[in-house]
Amino acid sequence: MTDRVHNYGGNSKISVMGIREARTASGTSRKYGILGDRKPLGLGKEVMLVQLGGVAVPCANMVQAAALVANHQNRAVSVTASIDATEVFISLGATSASQDQYADGTLLITCGTGTARSYMIQGHPAWAASTSAAKVILKDKLELALNTTSITVLISNKAKGVVITPDCAEATACVQGVTLTSAAASSFVYVGVRGEWPVKMIGGNLIGGQVCVGGSAVTTGAVGPAQLSAAETIVGIVRQTGSATGYGLVDFKL
C-alpha cells in the first residue's frame, strides 16, 4: 500500500509500512521494526509501532498496553543467578506463557537481593503454569546476583498486545496512543503519540482544554474533558471539538 502522508521534514521513510497501514501477524515485529519504537514525522508529530491484542480496533481510538498477568507478578527467583549471568529462573503462578511472550519486555526486581534493578528481556521458551523453572533470557548481564529472596515482576513490551482503553474506568495499563487506521486483531499498526491527530471524543470538550482517558465522561476508546481525578490520564489539548459522540482533533503529548 502506498503511504500518502507527507512527512514535512521528518524521516524520508520511517519503516517498510506506511503510518496508516495495518500489517497482519503473518510477519514478526522485527519485520516492520521494534515494537515501541517512536518515529518523528516533522511538525512535532511522532508515531509508535504497536501490535494489537486479540480484538480488532477502529481508527481514531485510544489504546493502552496489555494489563499485567497476575500470576506473573511478585514471583520468586528459583535458582541463584550470579553476576554477569544472562539467564534467570522464576517460579510462576497458575498461568502459562507462550514462547517469547515477554520478548523486549522487562524483568523488574521489586524485593530481596537485587532490588531496584530492571533488565530487558531477550526472549524465553514457552512456560507451563505453576512451573518453578521459567527461564528468562536477558539482553544484558546481571549487575547484582539474584537468589531465592529476589522477587520479580514480568512486564511485557508496552506496545505488544495493545487494547482499546476502558469505559469510564481507571486504566488497567498505561495509555499508548491513538490508532491511525482500523485494523484486525493482532495486526501491526502505528499509533499517534505526539502532535495533532483525530480521535473519538465524548462529553463537553472545549478548544484549548485538556482531555483525558479514564475520566467520568469517557467511553471506550475515547477522550473526554479532564476531571482532574486520580483515575484519569491527561493525553493532550483539544484543537477542534467533535460532536457529542463524534471525532475531534487533539494535540497529543504522550
MOJO-V639014 format. One line per field, one symbol per residue. burial: 1 if it has 24 or more other ideal C-beta (glycine too) atoms within 12 Angstrom, else 0. Layout:
burial->???
This chain:
burial->00101000010001101111111000001001111111101000111111111000111111111101100100111100100011111111100010011111111111001100101111110010001001111100010101100111111111111111110101101111111110100111111111111111111010001111111011111111111000011111110011000011111101
